[in-house]
Amino acid sequence: MLTETVRETHYVVGDWQAAAFATGPADRARAEAGVAAAYASAGLRPPERYLWVPSPARGAAVAAVIAGHGEALEKAGLDVLLEQARADLGDGEAGPSVLTDVRTRPWEAERAAACSEQGPEQWPRTWAETGGLLWGQVQALVTRVRGAIGEQAQGRPGRAGNRRPSPEEDAAGALLRAATLDAVLGQHDGPWLALFESLGRLDGPLAGLAEVARSAGWWWPYERLAILSERPGELYRDEPGRLHRGDGPALGYPDGFALHAWRGMPIPPDFVASLTGLTPDRISSEQNAELRRVMLEIFGYDRYLAETGARPLHRDETGVLWSIELPGDEPVVMVEVVNSTPEPDGTHRTYYLRVPPDTRTARAGVAWTFGVDEADYHPEKQT
């Protein structure tokens, strides 16, 4: 079904971006009304029960129990998680999953109709101007959440230790991650919903799904039960949209399920606080390459270069090219440039810009930051 009027695309994308990264309590009444509408659109009666859980991690555990994997969770030593899931589920019957009826089938029908209507040339352009603008950041978040849900089987989400998980933990982690694939992603379906709304396709079979997405997190539809997750209570991202926070979880749900990250890289919960008194020796001795890069960022590239007596690889009129060799990892290569625009006090700020590790000249590095080859970099004026 097509709507008669469609809002301008930038408003549509902006609203779905806000929904995808929304925090705070779910609008439960609105979400449950959306679930009922989605069931009705699929020709189903509404679920007899709505089970609210504080995080997608708890929802995945309940879904795993419904799928008959309680024994596998128990073998992995996830007694607390299993007990919580069984208490959440209670004595009522869930019935079979109706994900295909409620989400997969109508979603694919609308997508196929929209794709056919747009044609092979316009379809990718429409996606790029709508859902494609949100896809990378939202999908990165979804991937991290799924991974952390599986890591519950190891008891240490985002851990940095070297202990290898047992076969039972591996199996339980895979089952928990698989349970997330049976979920409707709620607010994290924002990119596709932005596309559908921009084409006037949210007033038909997808209306209920859109209503839940505006109001709640992930949810699992069963014949007699709908499990709905709250949205995160806190979410911190850096300018490019990556999870980023140094003094707490970058993503946190009401039950404590959380992700810690520095510029998108997973870190242990207490990692940044543990870096007091950080030295170049400690950085170079860190075995985990991702954590070592976080250490470098926090310590400061310029300070590390100065304290280790590093020598430049190359210099020219555009800047200075530096390389930091890291054991067991590719080097960190940066170009040092000076902002030609003076600060209010008349000084000029120096920046260190990360460039590909195979960069050989400062000019090539600067050109790369502008997205052009070295031979094509001829600025009339640098700022």
C-alpha positions as CSV (number, residue, x, y, z in Angstrom):
1,M,0.0,0.0,0.0
2,L,1.4,3.4,-0.9
3,T,0.7,6.6,1.0
4,E,-0.6,9.7,-0.9
5,T,2.1,12.0,0.5
6,V,5.7,11.3,1.4
7,R,7.8,13.5,3.6
8,E,11.0,14.9,2.3
9,T,13.8,12.3,2.4
10,H,16.1,14.1,4.8
11,Y,13.3,14.3,7.4
12,V,12.6,10.6,7.0
13,V,16.2,9.6,7.3
14,G,16.7,11.9,10.3
15,D,13.7,10.5,12.2
16,W,14.8,6.9,11.6
17,Q,18.3,7.8,12.6
18,A,16.9,9.2,15.9
19,A,14.9,6.0,16.4
20,A,17.8,3.7,15.7
21,F,20.0,5.3,18.3
22,A,17.3,6.2,20.8
23,T,17.9,5.5,24.5
24,G,15.5,5.4,27.4
25,P,12.5,3.4,28.4
26,A,10.4,1.8,25.7
27,D,6.9,3.1,25.0
28,R,5.4,-0.2,26.0
29,A,1.8,0.6,25.1
30,R,2.7,1.9,21.7
31,A,5.1,-1.1,21.0
32,E,2.5,-3.7,22.0
33,A,-0.1,-2.0,19.8
34,G,2.5,-2.2,17.0
35,V,3.0,-5.9,17.7
36,A,-0.7,-6.6,17.6
37,A,-1.0,-4.7,14.3
38,A,1.9,-6.7,12.8
39,Y,0.2,-10.0,13.8
40,A,-3.2,-8.8,12.4
41,S,-1.5,-7.8,9.2
42,A,-0.2,-11.4,9.0
43,G,-3.6,-12.8,9.6
44,L,-2.8,-13.9,13.2
45,R,-4.4,-13.2,16.5
46,P,-2.4,-11.0,18.8
47,P,-0.1,-12.8,21.3
48,E,-1.7,-13.8,24.6
49,R,1.2,-12.4,26.5
50,Y,3.8,-9.6,26.2
51,L,7.0,-10.4,28.0
52,W,9.3,-7.4,28.6
53,V,12.9,-8.0,29.2
54,P,15.6,-5.4,30.0
55,S,18.0,-6.2,27.2
56,P,18.3,-8.2,24.0
57,A,20.7,-10.4,25.9
58,R,17.9,-11.5,28.2
59,G,15.6,-11.8,25.3
60,A,18.0,-14.1,23.5
61,A,18.4,-16.3,26.5
62,V,14.6,-16.7,26.8
63,A,14.4,-17.5,23.0
64,A,17.2,-20.1,23.4
65,V,15.2,-21.8,26.2
66,I,12.0,-21.7,24.1
67,A,14.0,-23.4,21.3
68,G,14.9,-26.2,23.7
69,H,18.6,-25.2,24.4
70,G,18.3,-25.0,28.2
71,E,20.4,-28.1,28.7
72,A,23.2,-26.7,26.5
73,L,23.2,-23.4,28.5
74,E,23.4,-25.4,31.7
75,K,26.3,-27.5,30.5
76,A,28.2,-24.3,29.8
77,G,27.7,-23.2,33.4
78,L,25.2,-20.5,32.6
79,D,23.1,-21.3,35.6
80,V,22.2,-17.7,36.5
81,L,21.3,-16.8,32.9
82,L,19.3,-20.0,32.6
83,E,17.4,-19.4,35.8
84,Q,16.6,-15.8,34.8
85,A,15.4,-17.0,31.4
86,R,13.1,-19.6,32.9
87,A,11.8,-17.1,35.5
88,D,11.1,-14.6,32.7
89,L,9.3,-17.2,30.6
90,G,7.1,-18.5,33.4
91,D,4.7,-21.4,32.9
92,G,2.8,-20.0,29.9
93,E,3.3,-21.6,26.4
94,A,5.0,-19.6,23.7
95,G,4.0,-21.6,20.7
96,P,6.1,-21.7,17.5
97,S,7.9,-18.7,16.2
98,V,5.9,-16.6,13.7
99,L,8.8,-14.5,12.5
100,T,8.3,-15.6,8.9
101,D,4.6,-14.5,9.0
102,V,5.1,-11.3,10.9
103,R,8.3,-10.0,9.6
104,T,10.1,-12.0,6.9
105,R,7.3,-12.5,4.4
106,P,5.7,-9.0,4.4
107,W,9.2,-7.4,4.5
108,E,10.4,-9.3,1.4
109,A,7.2,-8.6,-0.4
110,E,7.5,-4.8,0.1
111,R,11.2,-4.9,-0.8
112,A,10.6,-6.8,-4.0
113,A,7.7,-4.5,-5.0
114,A,9.8,-1.4,-4.3
115,C,12.8,-2.8,-6.1
116,S,10.6,-3.7,-9.2
117,E,9.0,-0.2,-9.1
118,Q,12.3,1.6,-8.9
119,G,14.1,-0.5,-11.5
120,P,17.7,-1.7,-11.4
121,E,19.3,1.8,-12.0
122,Q,17.2,3.8,-9.5
123,W,17.0,1.2,-6.7
124,P,20.6,1.5,-5.6
125,R,20.4,5.3,-5.7
126,T,17.3,5.3,-3.6
127,W,19.0,3.0,-1.1
128,A,22.1,5.2,-1.0
129,E,20.0,8.3,-0.3
130,T,18.0,6.7,2.5
131,G,18.8,3.5,4.4
132,G,22.3,3.4,3.0
133,L,23.1,6.5,5.0
134,L,22.3,4.7,8.2
135,W,23.3,1.1,7.4
136,G,27.0,1.1,8.3
137,Q,26.6,2.6,11.8
138,V,23.5,0.6,12.7
139,Q,24.8,-2.7,11.3
140,A,28.1,-2.3,13.2
141,L,26.1,-1.8,16.4
142,V,23.9,-4.9,15.7
143,T,27.0,-7.0,15.0
144,R,28.6,-5.9,18.3
145,V,25.4,-6.6,20.3
146,R,25.1,-10.1,18.7
147,G,28.7,-10.8,19.4
148,A,28.4,-9.7,23.0
149,I,25.3,-11.8,23.5
150,G,27.3,-14.9,22.4
151,E,30.2,-13.9,24.7
152,Q,27.9,-14.3,27.7
153,A,28.7,-18.0,27.4
154,Q,32.3,-17.1,28.3
155,G,31.2,-15.0,31.2
156,R,33.3,-12.1,30.1
157,P,31.9,-9.9,27.3
158,G,34.7,-7.8,25.8
159,R,37.4,-9.5,27.8
160,A,41.1,-9.3,27.1
161,G,42.3,-12.5,28.8
162,N,43.8,-15.4,27.0
163,R,41.6,-18.2,28.4
164,R,40.1,-20.3,25.6
165,P,36.4,-21.1,25.9
166,S,35.4,-24.7,26.5
167,P,33.6,-26.6,23.8
168,E,30.4,-26.3,25.9
169,E,30.9,-22.5,26.1
170,D,31.5,-22.3,22.4
171,A,28.3,-24.3,21.7
172,A,26.2,-22.2,24.1
173,G,27.6,-19.0,22.6
174,A,26.6,-20.1,19.1
175,L,23.1,-21.0,20.3
176,L,22.7,-17.5,22.0
177,R,23.9,-15.8,18.8
178,A,21.6,-18.0,16.7
179,A,18.7,-16.9,19.0
180,T,19.3,-13.3,18.0
181,L,18.7,-14.3,14.3
182,D,15.1,-15.1,15.3
183,A,14.5,-11.5,16.5
184,V,12.9,-8.6,14.8
185,L,15.4,-5.8,15.3
186,G,13.0,-3.1,16.3
187,Q,14.7,0.3,16.4
188,H,17.7,-1.3,14.6
189,D,15.5,-1.9,11.5
190,G,15.7,1.9,11.0
191,P,17.7,1.8,7.8
192,W,15.3,-0.3,5.9
193,L,12.3,1.4,7.4
194,A,13.7,4.8,6.2
195,L,13.9,3.4,2.7
196,F,10.3,2.0,2.9
197,E,8.9,5.3,4.3
198,S,10.7,7.4,1.6
199,L,8.8,5.3,-1.0
200,G,5.5,5.6,0.8
201,R,5.4,2.0,1.9
202,L,4.9,2.2,5.6
203,D,1.1,2.4,5.8
204,G,0.5,-1.2,4.7
205,P,1.8,-4.5,6.0
206,L,4.8,-2.9,7.6
207,A,2.9,-0.3,9.7
208,G,2.9,-2.4,12.9
209,L,6.7,-3.3,12.5
210,A,7.4,0.4,12.1
211,E,5.4,1.3,15.2
212,V,7.4,-1.2,17.3
213,A,10.7,0.1,15.9
214,R,9.8,3.7,17.0
215,S,9.0,2.4,20.5
216,A,11.2,-0.5,21.5
217,G,14.3,-2.6,21.0
218,W,14.6,-6.1,19.6
219,W,11.6,-8.5,19.8
220,W,10.8,-12.1,19.3
221,P,7.3,-13.0,17.9
222,Y,5.7,-16.4,18.8
223,E,2.2,-17.6,18.3
224,R,1.2,-17.0,21.9
225,L,3.9,-14.8,23.2
226,A,5.9,-11.7,22.2
227,I,9.2,-11.0,23.9
228,L,10.1,-7.3,23.7
229,S,13.4,-5.7,24.8
230,E,13.8,-2.3,26.3
231,R,16.1,0.1,24.5
232,P,19.5,0.9,25.9
233,G,19.7,3.3,28.8
234,E,22.9,4.9,27.5
235,L,24.7,5.1,24.2
236,Y,27.9,7.0,23.5
237,R,29.4,7.4,20.0
238,D,32.2,9.4,18.5
239,E,31.8,11.7,15.5
240,P,32.0,9.0,12.9
241,G,29.3,7.1,14.8
242,R,31.5,4.4,16.4
243,L,30.9,3.2,20.0
244,H,33.2,5.3,22.1
245,R,33.6,6.0,25.8
246,G,36.5,6.0,28.2
247,D,34.8,6.2,31.6
248,G,32.0,3.7,31.4
249,P,30.1,1.5,28.9
250,A,29.5,2.9,25.5
251,L,26.3,1.0,25.3
252,G,24.4,0.0,28.4
253,Y,21.0,-1.6,29.0
254,P,19.0,-1.5,32.3
255,D,20.1,-5.0,33.4
256,G,23.8,-4.2,33.1
257,F,24.3,-5.8,29.7
258,A,26.9,-3.4,28.2
259,L,29.5,-2.9,25.6
260,H,32.8,-1.0,26.3
261,A,34.6,0.5,23.3
262,W,37.1,3.1,22.3
263,R,36.5,4.5,18.8
264,G,34.7,1.4,17.9
265,M,37.3,-1.1,19.3
266,P,36.1,-3.4,22.0
267,I,37.9,-2.9,25.3
268,P,37.6,-4.5,28.8
269,P,35.3,-2.5,31.2
270,D,38.2,-1.2,33.3
271,F,40.7,-0.8,30.6
272,V,40.9,3.0,30.2
273,A,41.0,3.5,34.0
274,S,43.9,1.0,34.2
275,L,46.1,3.2,31.9
276,T,47.2,5.6,34.6
277,G,51.0,6.0,34.3
278,L,51.0,4.6,30.8
279,T,54.5,4.4,29.2
280,P,55.9,3.6,25.8
281,D,57.3,0.4,27.2
282,R,53.9,-0.7,28.4
283,I,52.4,0.1,25.0
284,S,54.9,-1.8,23.1
285,S,54.6,-4.8,25.4
286,E,50.8,-5.1,25.1
287,Q,50.2,-8.3,23.1
288,N,46.6,-7.4,22.0
289,A,47.0,-5.3,18.9
290,E,43.6,-3.6,19.2
291,L,44.3,-2.6,22.8
292,R,47.8,-1.4,21.9
293,R,46.2,1.0,19.4
294,V,43.8,2.3,22.0
295,M,46.8,2.8,24.3
296,L,48.6,4.8,21.5
297,E,45.6,7.0,21.0
298,I,45.2,7.8,24.7
299,F,48.9,8.3,25.2
300,G,49.1,10.5,22.1
301,Y,50.9,9.8,18.9
302,D,53.1,12.9,19.1
303,R,54.1,12.1,22.7
304,Y,54.9,8.5,21.7
305,L,57.0,9.7,18.8
306,A,58.9,12.2,21.0
307,E,59.6,9.7,23.9
308,T,60.7,6.9,21.6
309,G,63.0,9.0,19.6
310,A,61.3,8.0,16.3
311,R,62.7,9.3,13.0
312,P,60.5,10.5,10.2
313,L,60.2,8.4,7.0
314,H,59.8,11.3,4.7
315,R,59.2,15.0,4.7
316,D,58.3,17.6,2.1
317,E,56.3,20.9,1.8
318,T,53.0,19.2,2.8
319,G,54.2,17.6,6.1
320,V,56.2,14.9,7.8
321,L,55.5,11.2,7.5
322,W,56.0,9.0,10.6
323,S,55.8,5.3,11.2
324,I,55.5,3.5,14.5
325,E,56.6,-0.1,14.3
326,L,54.5,-2.5,16.4
327,P,55.5,-6.1,17.1
328,G,53.2,-8.6,15.5
329,D,51.1,-5.9,13.8
330,E,51.2,-3.5,10.8
331,P,52.9,-0.2,11.6
332,V,51.0,2.9,12.5
333,V,51.8,5.4,9.8
334,M,50.8,9.1,10.2
335,V,51.4,12.3,8.4
336,E,52.1,15.4,10.6
337,V,50.6,18.5,9.1
338,V,50.3,22.1,10.4
339,N,47.1,23.9,10.1
340,S,47.8,27.0,8.0
341,T,44.8,28.8,9.5
342,P,46.0,30.4,12.7
343,E,44.3,29.9,16.0
344,P,42.9,33.0,17.8
345,D,46.2,33.4,19.7
346,G,48.1,33.4,16.4
347,T,49.6,29.9,16.8
348,H,49.2,27.1,14.3
349,R,47.9,23.7,15.5
350,T,49.7,20.5,14.5
351,Y,47.7,17.4,13.5
352,Y,48.7,13.7,13.1
353,L,46.6,12.0,10.5
354,R,46.5,8.2,10.2
355,V,47.2,7.0,6.7
356,P,47.6,3.6,5.1
357,P,50.7,1.7,6.3
358,D,52.1,1.4,2.8
359,T,52.3,5.2,2.4
360,R,55.8,6.3,1.3
361,T,55.7,10.1,1.1
362,A,54.1,12.9,3.1
363,R,52.4,14.2,0.0
364,A,50.9,10.8,-0.7
365,G,49.6,10.7,2.9
366,V,48.0,14.1,2.7
367,A,46.5,13.3,-0.7
368,W,45.0,10.1,0.7
369,T,43.2,12.2,3.4
370,F,41.5,14.1,0.6
371,G,40.7,10.9,-1.3
372,V,42.9,11.5,-4.3
373,D,46.2,10.1,-5.6
374,E,49.5,11.8,-4.9
375,A,49.8,12.8,-8.6
376,D,46.4,14.5,-8.5
377,Y,47.0,16.4,-5.3
378,H,47.6,20.1,-6.3
379,P,45.9,22.3,-3.8
380,E,45.6,26.0,-4.7
381,K,45.6,26.8,-1.0
382,Q,46.0,24.6,2.1
383,T,43.9,25.3,5.2
